[in-house]
Amino acid sequence: MILAANFKANHTRESTASYLEALNLFLDAYQTSCDVRVFPAISSLFRDDLYSHIKLGAQNFYPAVSGAYTGEIGAQQLGEFGVKSVLIGHSERRVTLKETQEFIAKKFAFAKENGWEIIYCIGEPKDVRDNGFEAVMEYLWSEFDGVDIDYDRFCVAYEPIWAIGTGVSAKALDIAQVLDALKSRLHSTALLYGGSVNAENLSSIISLTSCGGALIGNAALDAANFCKLIQIAQNVQK
């Protein structure tokens, strides 16, 4: 079971250090079987080997080792922190920052070339959801264009755009329907759910047959609350 916290543009370097220390101490004592990841802001990355129970990852990167890419971070910089886990395709980068599917596929290929673990995000907007399940799946499969779904170091995070940060999560039956359809083609790839995940709905979501964990935003920004979510996940381990 994977539980990943995505900080987005939240926390300072100081507060991230405090968060990671508290989380690592909790995991040392609790000894959960959950696979715990944290994706802090780029300015708050720490060496991955500082925390024995947490895998740290990067929310973003430019698909290059280094170079003239102002404002970006490349493999050379991520390597300094021992980062080998990345997010790709989050809807906030697709929609707000206008990353095209072609560019996202380029990032995926670069991450694969470097042997990085990838959490690959997909999700449909509300108008597509309103057109029914077939429209949703057509949209979601299009977000795999140019992506090697046979890569053995990636998992998929299904995050309906209309549920991210809104406080409104998709219904469990709708999540199950999508994850089951994805599983039919992705087979052994782990499938996560994200989109307003919290302590009230986590158990029902990760209990779904095809769900292998959650990518969590707001509800994971507080270390104590994330620890609570880990405990909930541990109690429903399949």
C-alpha positions as a Markdown table, in Angstrom:
| # | Residue | x | y | z |
|---|---|---|---|---|
| 1 | Met | 0.0 | 0.0 | 0.0 |
| 2 | Ile | 1.5 | 3.3 | -1.1 |
| 3 | Leu | 0.7 | 6.5 | 0.7 |
| 4 | Ala | 2.2 | 9.6 | -0.8 |
| 5 | Ala | 2.0 | 13.2 | 0.5 |
| 6 | Asn | 2.2 | 16.0 | -2.2 |
| 7 | Phe | 3.1 | 19.3 | -0.5 |
| 8 | Lys | 2.7 | 21.3 | -3.8 |
| 9 | Ala | 3.8 | 24.9 | -3.0 |
| 10 | Asn | 3.4 | 24.5 | 0.7 |
| 11 | His | 5.8 | 24.4 | 3.7 |
| 12 | Thr | 9.2 | 26.1 | 4.1 |
| 13 | Arg | 12.5 | 24.3 | 4.3 |
| 14 | Glu | 12.4 | 24.6 | 8.1 |
| 15 | Ser | 8.8 | 23.3 | 8.5 |
| 16 | Thr | 9.5 | 20.5 | 6.0 |
| 17 | Ala | 12.5 | 19.4 | 8.1 |
| 18 | Ser | 10.3 | 19.3 | 11.2 |
| 19 | Tyr | 7.6 | 17.4 | 9.4 |
| 20 | Leu | 10.0 | 14.8 | 8.1 |
| 21 | Glu | 11.6 | 14.3 | 11.5 |
| 22 | Ala | 8.2 | 13.9 | 13.2 |
| 23 | Leu | 7.0 | 11.5 | 10.5 |
| 24 | Asn | 10.2 | 9.4 | 10.5 |
| 25 | Leu | 10.0 | 9.1 | 14.3 |
| 26 | Phe | 6.4 | 8.0 | 14.1 |
| 27 | Leu | 7.2 | 5.4 | 11.4 |
| 28 | Asp | 10.2 | 4.1 | 13.4 |
| 29 | Ala | 7.9 | 3.4 | 16.4 |
| 30 | Tyr | 4.7 | 2.3 | 14.4 |
| 31 | Gln | 6.5 | 0.1 | 11.9 |
| 32 | Thr | 3.8 | 0.1 | 9.3 |
| 33 | Ser | 4.0 | -2.0 | 6.2 |
| 34 | Cys | 2.7 | 1.0 | 4.1 |
| 35 | Asp | 5.2 | 2.4 | 1.6 |
| 36 | Val | 5.4 | 6.1 | 2.6 |
| 37 | Arg | 6.5 | 8.8 | 0.2 |
| 38 | Val | 6.7 | 12.6 | 0.6 |
| 39 | Phe | 7.0 | 15.1 | -2.3 |
| 40 | Pro | 8.1 | 18.4 | -0.8 |
| 41 | Ala | 8.6 | 21.7 | -2.6 |
| 42 | Ile | 11.8 | 21.7 | -4.7 |
| 43 | Ser | 13.3 | 24.3 | -2.3 |
| 44 | Ser | 12.8 | 21.9 | 0.6 |
| 45 | Leu | 14.4 | 18.8 | -0.7 |
| 46 | Phe | 16.7 | 16.9 | 1.6 |
| 47 | Arg | 18.8 | 13.8 | 1.0 |
| 48 | Asp | 16.7 | 10.8 | 0.7 |
| 49 | Asp | 19.0 | 8.7 | 2.9 |
| 50 | Leu | 18.4 | 11.0 | 5.9 |
| 51 | Tyr | 15.1 | 9.3 | 6.6 |
| 52 | Ser | 15.1 | 5.6 | 7.0 |
| 53 | His | 11.3 | 5.1 | 6.6 |
| 54 | Ile | 10.4 | 7.8 | 4.0 |
| 55 | Lys | 11.1 | 7.9 | 0.3 |
| 56 | Leu | 11.5 | 11.5 | -0.8 |
| 57 | Gly | 10.6 | 12.5 | -4.3 |
| 58 | Ala | 10.4 | 15.5 | -6.7 |
| 59 | Gln | 7.2 | 17.1 | -7.7 |
| 60 | Asn | 8.7 | 18.3 | -11.0 |
| 61 | Phe | 11.8 | 18.3 | -13.1 |
| 62 | Tyr | 13.0 | 19.3 | -16.6 |
| 63 | Pro | 13.9 | 16.4 | -18.8 |
| 64 | Ala | 17.6 | 17.2 | -19.0 |
| 65 | Val | 20.7 | 16.5 | -17.0 |
| 66 | Ser | 21.4 | 20.3 | -16.8 |
| 67 | Gly | 21.5 | 23.3 | -19.1 |
| 68 | Ala | 20.0 | 26.6 | -20.0 |
| 69 | Tyr | 16.5 | 26.0 | -18.5 |
| 70 | Thr | 15.9 | 29.0 | -16.3 |
| 71 | Gly | 13.8 | 28.3 | -13.3 |
| 72 | Glu | 13.9 | 24.5 | -13.8 |
| 73 | Ile | 15.7 | 21.6 | -12.0 |
| 74 | Gly | 17.4 | 18.8 | -13.8 |
| 75 | Ala | 18.8 | 15.4 | -13.1 |
| 76 | Gln | 22.1 | 16.7 | -11.9 |
| 77 | Gln | 20.4 | 18.7 | -9.1 |
| 78 | Leu | 18.0 | 15.9 | -8.1 |
| 79 | Gly | 21.0 | 13.6 | -8.0 |
| 80 | Glu | 22.6 | 15.7 | -5.3 |
| 81 | Phe | 19.7 | 14.8 | -3.1 |
| 82 | Gly | 19.6 | 11.2 | -4.1 |
| 83 | Val | 16.1 | 11.7 | -5.5 |
| 84 | Lys | 14.9 | 8.8 | -7.7 |
| 85 | Ser | 11.1 | 9.2 | -7.4 |
| 86 | Val | 9.2 | 11.8 | -9.4 |
| 87 | Leu | 5.6 | 13.0 | -10.1 |
| 88 | Ile | 4.7 | 13.4 | -13.7 |
| 89 | Gly | 1.4 | 14.6 | -15.3 |
| 90 | His | -0.3 | 16.2 | -12.3 |
| 91 | Ser | -3.4 | 18.1 | -13.5 |
| 92 | Glu | -2.1 | 21.3 | -12.0 |
| 93 | Arg | 0.9 | 21.1 | -14.4 |
| 94 | Arg | -1.3 | 20.0 | -17.3 |
| 95 | Val | -4.0 | 22.6 | -16.8 |
| 96 | Thr | -2.5 | 25.6 | -15.0 |
| 97 | Leu | 1.1 | 25.3 | -16.4 |
| 98 | Lys | 0.0 | 24.1 | -19.8 |
| 99 | Glu | 2.2 | 21.0 | -20.1 |
| 100 | Thr | 1.2 | 19.2 | -23.2 |
| 101 | Gln | 0.9 | 15.4 | -23.5 |
| 102 | Glu | 3.9 | 15.4 | -25.9 |
| 103 | Phe | 6.0 | 17.2 | -23.2 |
| 104 | Ile | 4.7 | 14.9 | -20.4 |
| 105 | Ala | 5.7 | 11.8 | -22.5 |
| 106 | Lys | 9.1 | 13.3 | -23.0 |
| 107 | Lys | 9.5 | 13.7 | -19.2 |
| 108 | Phe | 8.3 | 10.1 | -18.7 |
| 109 | Ala | 10.9 | 8.8 | -21.2 |
| 110 | Phe | 13.7 | 10.8 | -19.5 |
| 111 | Ala | 12.7 | 9.5 | -16.1 |
| 112 | Lys | 12.6 | 5.9 | -17.5 |
| 113 | Glu | 16.0 | 6.4 | -19.0 |
| 114 | Asn | 17.3 | 7.4 | -15.6 |
| 115 | Gly | 15.6 | 4.5 | -13.9 |
| 116 | Trp | 13.5 | 6.7 | -11.7 |
| 117 | Glu | 10.3 | 5.6 | -10.0 |
| 118 | Ile | 7.3 | 7.5 | -11.5 |
| 119 | Ile | 4.0 | 8.4 | -10.0 |
| 120 | Tyr | 2.1 | 9.2 | -13.2 |
| 121 | Cys | -1.1 | 11.3 | -12.7 |
| 122 | Ile | -4.2 | 11.2 | -14.9 |
| 123 | Gly | -7.6 | 12.7 | -14.4 |
| 124 | Glu | -10.6 | 14.1 | -16.2 |
| 125 | Pro | -12.4 | 17.5 | -15.9 |
| 126 | Lys | -16.0 | 17.8 | -14.8 |
| 127 | Asp | -17.4 | 18.3 | -18.3 |
| 128 | Val | -15.9 | 15.0 | -19.4 |
| 129 | Arg | -17.2 | 13.2 | -16.3 |
| 130 | Asp | -20.7 | 14.6 | -17.1 |
| 131 | Asn | -20.6 | 12.9 | -20.5 |
| 132 | Gly | -20.4 | 9.4 | -18.9 |
| 133 | Phe | -18.0 | 6.6 | -18.2 |
| 134 | Glu | -17.0 | 5.9 | -21.8 |
| 135 | Ala | -16.0 | 9.5 | -22.3 |
| 136 | Val | -14.0 | 9.4 | -19.1 |
| 137 | Met | -12.0 | 6.4 | -20.1 |
| 138 | Glu | -11.4 | 7.7 | -23.6 |
| 139 | Tyr | -10.0 | 10.9 | -22.0 |
| 140 | Leu | -7.9 | 9.0 | -19.5 |
| 141 | Trp | -6.4 | 6.6 | -22.1 |
| 142 | Ser | -5.4 | 9.6 | -24.2 |
| 143 | Glu | -3.2 | 10.8 | -21.3 |
| 144 | Phe | -1.1 | 7.7 | -21.8 |
| 145 | Asp | -0.2 | 8.7 | -25.4 |
| 146 | Gly | 3.6 | 8.3 | -25.9 |
| 147 | Val | 4.0 | 6.7 | -22.5 |
| 148 | Asp | 5.6 | 3.3 | -22.0 |
| 149 | Ile | 3.0 | 1.5 | -19.9 |
| 150 | Asp | 5.2 | -1.5 | -19.7 |
| 151 | Tyr | 7.9 | 0.4 | -17.7 |
| 152 | Asp | 8.2 | -1.6 | -14.4 |
| 153 | Arg | 9.0 | 1.4 | -12.1 |
| 154 | Phe | 5.8 | 3.5 | -12.4 |
| 155 | Cys | 2.4 | 3.6 | -10.8 |
| 156 | Val | -0.7 | 5.5 | -11.8 |
| 157 | Ala | -2.5 | 8.1 | -9.6 |
| 158 | Tyr | -6.1 | 8.6 | -10.8 |
| 159 | Glu | -7.1 | 12.1 | -9.7 |
| 160 | Pro | -10.3 | 13.6 | -11.2 |
| 161 | Ile | -9.5 | 17.2 | -11.8 |
| 162 | Trp | -12.9 | 18.3 | -10.4 |
| 163 | Ala | -12.0 | 16.6 | -7.0 |
| 164 | Ile | -8.5 | 18.0 | -6.4 |
| 165 | Gly | -8.5 | 20.5 | -3.6 |
| 166 | Thr | -12.3 | 21.0 | -3.7 |
| 167 | Gly | -13.2 | 18.9 | -0.7 |
| 168 | Val | -15.4 | 16.7 | -3.0 |
| 169 | Ser | -14.1 | 13.3 | -3.6 |
| 170 | Ala | -15.4 | 11.0 | -6.3 |
| 171 | Lys | -17.8 | 8.3 | -5.1 |
| 172 | Ala | -16.3 | 5.0 | -4.3 |
| 173 | Leu | -18.3 | 3.2 | -7.0 |
| 174 | Asp | -17.1 | 5.6 | -9.6 |
| 175 | Ile | -13.5 | 5.3 | -8.4 |
| 176 | Ala | -13.7 | 1.5 | -8.5 |
| 177 | Gln | -15.2 | 1.5 | -12.0 |
| 178 | Val | -12.3 | 3.6 | -13.3 |
| 179 | Leu | -9.5 | 1.7 | -11.5 |
| 180 | Asp | -10.9 | -1.6 | -12.6 |
| 181 | Ala | -10.9 | -0.4 | -16.2 |
| 182 | Leu | -7.3 | 0.8 | -15.9 |
| 183 | Lys | -6.3 | -2.4 | -14.3 |
| 184 | Ser | -7.6 | -4.4 | -17.3 |
| 185 | Arg | -4.8 | -2.9 | -19.4 |
| 186 | Leu | -2.2 | -1.9 | -16.9 |
| 187 | His | -2.2 | -5.3 | -15.1 |
| 188 | Ser | 0.5 | -5.3 | -12.5 |
| 189 | Thr | 0.9 | -1.5 | -12.3 |
| 190 | Ala | -0.1 | -0.1 | -8.9 |
| 191 | Leu | -3.1 | 2.2 | -9.0 |
| 192 | Leu | -3.5 | 5.1 | -6.6 |
| 193 | Tyr | -6.4 | 7.5 | -6.0 |
| 194 | Gly | -6.1 | 11.2 | -5.3 |
| 195 | Gly | -8.5 | 14.0 | -5.0 |
| 196 | Ser | -9.7 | 15.4 | -1.6 |
| 197 | Val | -8.6 | 12.2 | 0.2 |
| 198 | Asn | -9.0 | 12.6 | 4.0 |
| 199 | Ala | -9.5 | 10.6 | 7.2 |
| 200 | Glu | -13.2 | 10.2 | 6.5 |
| 201 | Asn | -13.0 | 8.6 | 3.1 |
| 202 | Leu | -9.5 | 7.0 | 2.9 |
| 203 | Ser | -10.6 | 3.6 | 4.3 |
| 204 | Ser | -13.4 | 3.2 | 1.8 |
| 205 | Ile | -11.2 | 4.2 | -1.1 |
| 206 | Ile | -8.2 | 2.0 | -0.4 |
| 207 | Ser | -10.4 | -0.9 | 0.4 |
| 208 | Leu | -11.4 | -1.0 | -3.3 |
| 209 | Thr | -10.1 | -4.1 | -5.0 |
| 210 | Ser | -8.0 | -2.3 | -7.6 |
| 211 | Cys | -6.7 | 0.5 | -5.4 |
| 212 | Gly | -3.1 | 0.3 | -4.2 |
| 213 | Gly | -2.9 | 3.5 | -2.2 |
| 214 | Ala | -3.4 | 7.2 | -2.3 |
| 215 | Leu | -1.7 | 10.4 | -3.4 |
| 216 | Ile | -2.8 | 13.0 | -0.8 |
| 217 | Gly | -2.6 | 16.8 | -0.8 |
| 218 | Asn | -4.2 | 19.0 | 1.8 |
| 219 | Ala | -4.9 | 16.3 | 4.3 |
| 220 | Ala | -1.2 | 15.3 | 4.4 |
| 221 | Leu | 0.2 | 18.8 | 5.0 |
| 222 | Asp | 0.1 | 18.3 | 8.7 |
| 223 | Ala | 2.5 | 15.6 | 9.9 |
| 224 | Ala | 0.1 | 14.4 | 12.7 |
| 225 | Asn | -2.8 | 14.1 | 10.3 |
| 226 | Phe | -0.6 | 12.2 | 7.8 |
| 227 | Cys | 0.4 | 9.8 | 10.6 |
| 228 | Lys | -3.3 | 9.3 | 11.3 |
| 229 | Leu | -3.9 | 8.5 | 7.6 |
| 230 | Ile | -1.1 | 5.9 | 7.7 |
| 231 | Gln | -2.7 | 4.2 | 10.7 |
| 232 | Ile | -6.0 | 4.1 | 8.9 |
| 233 | Ala | -4.4 | 2.5 | 5.8 |
| 234 | Gln | -2.5 | 0.0 | 8.0 |
| 235 | Asn | -5.8 | -1.1 | 9.4 |
| 236 | Val | -7.3 | -1.9 | 6.0 |
| 237 | Gln | -4.2 | -3.5 | 4.4 |
| 238 | Lys | -5.4 | -6.1 | 1.8 |
